[in-house]
Amino acid sequence: MTIEFTKYHGLGNDFILIDNRCALTPLITPEIAIRMCDRHFGIGADGVIFALPGQKGTDYSMRIFNSDGSEPEMCGNGIRCLAAFLTELEGISRSKDYYLIHTLAGVIRPQLTDDGQVRVDMGSPRLLAQEVPTTLAPGESKVINLPLEIGNQTWHITCVSMGNPHCITFVEDVASIPLEIIGPQFEHHPVFPQRTNTEFIQVVNPSHLKMRVWERGAGITLACGTGACASLVAGVLNNLCDRMAIIELPGGNLEIEWAETDQRIYMTGPAERVFTGKM
Ligand SMILES: N[C@@H](CCC[C@H](N)C(=O)O)C(=O)O
């Protein structure tokens, strides 16, 4: 079987995009996705994203497999890449500058901006413990700045769902965090029944946060869009940042806003095509 693909990245968070508009079922299995994502024996990527037909009045659907083959509900950098990929697939027949995308986290709306970036209406954050999900607090309450013991240390964490689970902790210096050791301990901690993404945040000033991330199912990545959104929400909930801020990631910057008017999150950042191929 031959699969055609296009490689994209959003701030170094890289994905293999597959034109799956012919069917609602992904053309490849999670096992093949693992092999494609392998950086030594495959193409190399943090995940595989499928552009599927729309459902329930949407233009298209998105599904994604992480590099470990698990399926997350949403991917922020990935949906910007998907919007750019769809523009490429539609070519001159493209009729509008935004798409309504059906995801496992609900309908998400990426819009292409005049300066070549993609601005995404990411929907509203979910804050109840049962929505994240985490068992660190009773289901109907929020997890804001609660202590959690990991690696002989007490971390104060805030939990936010952007459709997928995030655990955020504020630190003095992100560069000093041993991500490859501590990240897996957060991801697999029993208080996170569906595992978790973990963001370590240094507040440079109220409109500038520095972030490093350990992603569920992918490990250390250069950027995480849903993680940047969740981190801004956590910063606001802890009175550490403004409702609009630049999130500085190892791969570059994202602009995130938690709008006062509609309580929705807006993320703006790039999506870059790398190459195309057949496997
Ligand atoms: N990198 C993504 C998030 C991808 C999914 C994540 N690993 C999960 O399992 O939830 C982003 O940009 O949001």
The ligand as a Tripos MOL2 file, in Angstrom:
@<TRIPOS>MOLECULE
LIG
   13    12     1     0     0
SMALL
NO_CHARGES

@<TRIPOS>ATOM
      1 N1          0.7200   19.2420   20.1600 N.3       1 LIG1
      2 C1         -0.6700   19.3780   20.2690 C.3       1 LIG1
      3 C2         -1.3760   18.4620   21.2270 C.3       1 LIG1
      4 C3         -1.3910   17.0250   20.6750 C.3       1 LIG1
      5 C4         -2.1920   16.0780   21.5190 C.3       1 LIG1
      6 C5         -1.5840   15.7780   22.8610 C.3       1 LIG1
      7 N2         -0.3260   15.0890   22.7380 N.3       1 LIG1
      8 C6         -2.5760   14.9350   23.6680 C.2       1 LIG1
      9 O1         -2.4250   13.7090   23.7430 O.co2     1 LIG1
     10 O2         -3.5250   15.5210   24.2100 O.co2     1 LIG1
     11 C7         -1.1370   20.8080   20.3210 C.2       1 LIG1
     12 O3         -0.4990   21.6290   19.6400 O.co2     1 LIG1
     13 O4         -2.1570   21.1160   20.9320 O.co2     1 LIG1
@<TRIPOS>BOND
     1     1     2 1
     2     2     3 1
     3     2    11 1
     4     3     4 1
     5     4     5 1
     6     5     6 1
     7     6     7 1
     8     6     8 1
     9     8     9 2
    10     8    10 1
    11    11    12 2
    12    11    13 1
@<TRIPOS>SUBSTRUCTURE
     1 LIG1         1 GROUP 0 **** ****
